[in-house]
Amino acid sequence: MAKHANIIPSKQLNVALPLPLYLKLSAHLYSDLECRVPHGAYSRCLIDLLQMHFAERSLDLAPFTGSEPGMLQVTGTVEAIEALTRKLSE
């Protein structure tokens, strides 16, 4: 049976992680059923994290709290940040 092409093409990426972070990630993704990290688990994890990162927005609370810029920041969905900004601006 022939393999179907992905609708969205992918690109190979080689990433070097610090060993402690790699071990933590591997332990998190490890499957007791397969006795290993499942095929594609690293890719799925990275894709999920990147999609969440690009979907989030951040808000610097300095104008509302009088703190130093960049010291107090919150992140969340676009809708949550807009709602928080409206509430803080009242």
VENSULFEN-V353870 format. One record per residue. N is the residue number from 1. RES is the residue in one letter. PSI is psi in degrees with one decimal (999 if undefined). D_FIRST is the distance of its C-alpha to the first C-alpha in whole Angstrom. Layout:
n = (N,N)
res = (RES,RES)
psi = (PSI,PSI)
d_first = (D_FIRST,D_FIRST)
This chain:
n = (1,2,3,4,5,6,7,8,9,10,11,12,13,14,15,16,17,18,19,20,21,22,23,24,25,26,27,28,29,30,31,32,33,34,35,36,37,38,39,40,41,42,43,44,45,46,47,48,49,50,51,52,53,54,55,56,57,58,59,60,61,62,63,64,65,66,67,68,69,70,71,72,73,74,75,76,77,78,79,80,81,82,83,84,85,86,87,88,89,90)
res = (M,A,K,H,A,N,I,I,P,S,K,Q,L,N,V,A,L,P,L,P,L,Y,L,K,L,S,A,H,L,Y,S,D,L,E,C,R,V,P,H,G,A,Y,S,R,C,L,I,D,L,L,Q,M,H,F,A,E,R,S,L,D,L,A,P,F,T,G,S,E,P,G,M,L,Q,V,T,G,T,V,E,A,I,E,A,L,T,R,K,L,S,E)
psi = (130.8,146.2,132.6,143.2,145.5,145.2,-42.4,114.5,152.6,164.9,133.7,138.9,129.6,119.1,132.1,124.7,149.4,141.9,-45.2,-38.4,-40.7,-44.5,-39.9,-44.2,-44.5,-41.2,-37.0,-38.0,-11.6,137.6,120.2,-31.6,-43.0,-11.0,36.2,175.4,123.7,150.7,128.5,-1.3,-39.3,-43.9,-46.3,-40.0,-47.4,-41.5,-46.1,-44.5,-40.8,-40.0,-39.5,-42.1,-46.0,-18.2,-16.0,157.8,159.0,156.2,125.0,124.6,2.0,-45.1,-22.4,-21.4,-12.3,12.4,172.5,139.3,133.3,-10.3,-39.7,109.3,147.1,149.5,152.7,-172.6,161.8,-44.1,-41.7,-42.1,-40.5,-42.6,-42.2,-42.1,-43.9,-45.0,-42.2,-24.8,-8.9,999)
d_first = (0,4,7,9,13,15,18,21,20,21,24,24,27,29,32,35,36,40,39,41,39,35,36,37,34,32,34,33,30,30,28,30,27,25,28,27,26,23,20,21,24,26,24,25,28,29,28,29,33,33,32,35,37,37,37,40,44,47,51,53,56,59,60,61,62,64,62,61,58,55,56,55,52,49,46,44,42,43,45,47,48,50,51,53,54,56,57,58,60,62)
